[in-house]
Amino acid sequence: MTDVTIVLGTRPEIIKLSPVIRECERREVDYTLLHTGQHYSDSLDTVFFEQLELPVPDYNLEVGSKSQGKQTGEMMSGIEEKLLEEESDVLVVQGDTNSVLAGAIAASKLDTELAHVEAGLRSFDREMPEETNRVLTDHVGDYLFAPTEQSADHLLSEGIPEERIHVVGNTVVDAVQQNSDLAREKSDVLEELGVERGKYFLLTAHRANNVDDPSRFSSLLSGVSEAAESFEREVIYPIHPRARNTLDGAGIDAPDNIRLIEPQDYLDFLTLQSGTELIFTDSGGVQEEACILGVPCVTLRDSTERPETVEVGGNVLSDIASESIKRGANKMYSKEGNWENPFGDGNTSERILDKICPRSIASLNNKG
């Protein structure tokens, strides 16, 4: 049976790899869970393992916040050490973080195959560190699990051999489907916040180019505030520590109709997403989840590596100028969420394991 190491380090990776972890357990695949510690706040990651009933990682590198190069270098060294120790056949990474790039480089230097979940996404904006991470990872990957045909086309256009590319859907669909019922059972966040389903807007903003510059961040907040005011809605903003540091450091107060709350665990955040009328975000994962949940989305970026969300009508791009944000909100507000989900049927993790651990299929069949 194939020995698998799964590398993750951030909240989105935990969520999107949770179905893969569960599928490994269902098939009794030997796997090792390695947490890089890229997110270093319990409120952003550790609680997710407990709430989603995932096993505690076998290793935690506890790298934490550092410069891009130092963080990636320390993770690469730590991952290499554990891969040699575990003698892993396949290393699985997801997405476009520094944890992904570190894992990709480490595996490419060893006799370990690399599986990239969510391969082929492209924003075509090389100023985004994430774009560099995802491109480099795809070009050293052995199994490139593209969520859509469009993502696969990006890989083919870059000269990557077709036999390395597998269109499987996106594990975010698996995660949303697996956890929506759990969220309804466990989450009472709407009652705790005193908000009514369908009567508030939701904001997430954490990317460096949006929140590190106080002037730019202020513009973003003002634009969202003005858009919400025109619809007489309060905005709930679970503020990322990076964004909070900018506000505190610059002495900026959020507009009155934007309520800052602490980062939410996954089930509470899933509840907030499913209950809102409109989402403003700069997160790729939130764009996907909004599209799957049928919630209109305004993406506060000039480009997106999830163009399918725009093409099906569930998302619109906006810069951070107030007029642009208001136009986006006017376009998406009250839009029916009956667009087609472009990211698959919720069986992506099964298709991934079928490829990287084909013997596990026979094992399951024998049990059946």
MOKAFEN-V109052 format. One record per residue. SS is DSSP state (H for helix, E for strand, - for the rest). Layout:
ss=(SS,SS)
This chain:
ss=(-,-,E,E,E,E,E,E,-,-,H,H,H,H,H,H,H,H,H,H,H,H,H,H,H,H,H,-,-,E,E,E,E,E,E,-,-,-,-,-,-,-,-,-,-,H,H,H,H,H,H,-,-,-,-,-,-,-,E,E,-,-,-,-,-,-,-,H,H,H,H,H,H,H,H,H,H,H,H,H,H,H,H,H,H,H,-,-,-,E,E,E,E,E,-,-,-,H,H,H,H,H,H,H,H,H,H,H,-,-,-,-,E,E,E,E,E,E,E,-,-,-,-,-,-,-,-,-,H,H,H,H,H,H,H,H,H,H,H,H,-,-,E,E,E,E,-,-,H,H,H,H,H,H,H,H,H,-,-,-,-,H,H,H,E,E,E,-,-,-,H,H,H,H,H,H,H,H,H,H,H,H,H,H,H,H,-,-,H,H,H,H,H,-,-,-,-,-,-,E,E,E,E,E,-,-,-,H,H,H,H,-,-,H,H,H,H,H,H,H,H,H,H,H,H,H,H,H,H,H,-,-,-,E,E,E,E,E,-,-,H,H,H,H,H,H,H,H,H,H,-,-,-,-,-,-,-,E,E,E,E,-,-,-,-,H,H,H,H,H,H,H,H,H,H,-,-,E,E,E,E,-,-,H,H,H,H,H,H,H,H,H,H,-,-,E,E,E,E,-,-,-,-,-,-,-,H,H,H,H,H,-,-,-,E,E,E,-,-,-,-,H,H,H,H,H,H,H,H,H,H,H,-,-,-,-,-,-,-,-,-,-,-,-,-,-,-,H,H,H,H,H,H,H,H,H,-,-,H,H,H,H,H,H,H,H,H,-)
